[in-house]
Amino acid sequence: MEEPASARLFDSFAHVSDPRRANARHRLCDIFVIALCAVISGAEGWEDMEEYGQAQAEWFQQFLALPHGIPSHDTFRRVLSRLKPDELPQCFVNWTETLRESLAGEVVAIDGKTLRRSFDRAASQGASHMVSAWANASRLV
């Protein structure tokens, strides 16, 4: 039987060192998963992460421990801003590699778009680009 995707995600991020003391109320893995899902869904800040987590709490409870419920926006800010930035890229690469391996040669359609009017000349900010990939047989975006 194939390992569930949630377990592969947890394993990929298990080696990130937790910047908090031992008395943390929320599991680091729970914070990662909610933050990752929120950002993929368009969250742009700490409050958005908390709001997304609250809106999807019932779904998250199916595979996360959430001993004290959904973390607050202050918890997302404190924890994620104190992580060692050099640890995260390799964890993310490991996770995407396990996803790639699970596709086993399946064709993946890739589509890219530039969001209209997303640039800001005054702030010297370039346009936002989005890329999506669809693995049809796995029904995975």
ZIQUI-V537200 format. One record per helix or strand. SS is the DSSP state (h for helix, s for strand). FROM is the first residue (numbers start at 0). TO is the last residue. Records with the same first field share a line. If there is no record, write none. Layout:
# ZIQUI-V537200
SS->FROM-TO + FROM-TO
This chain:
# ZIQUI-V537200
h->4-11 + 27-39 + 45-54 + 56-59 + 72-80 + 84-102
s->107-113 + 119-119 + 124-124 + 128-134 + 139-139
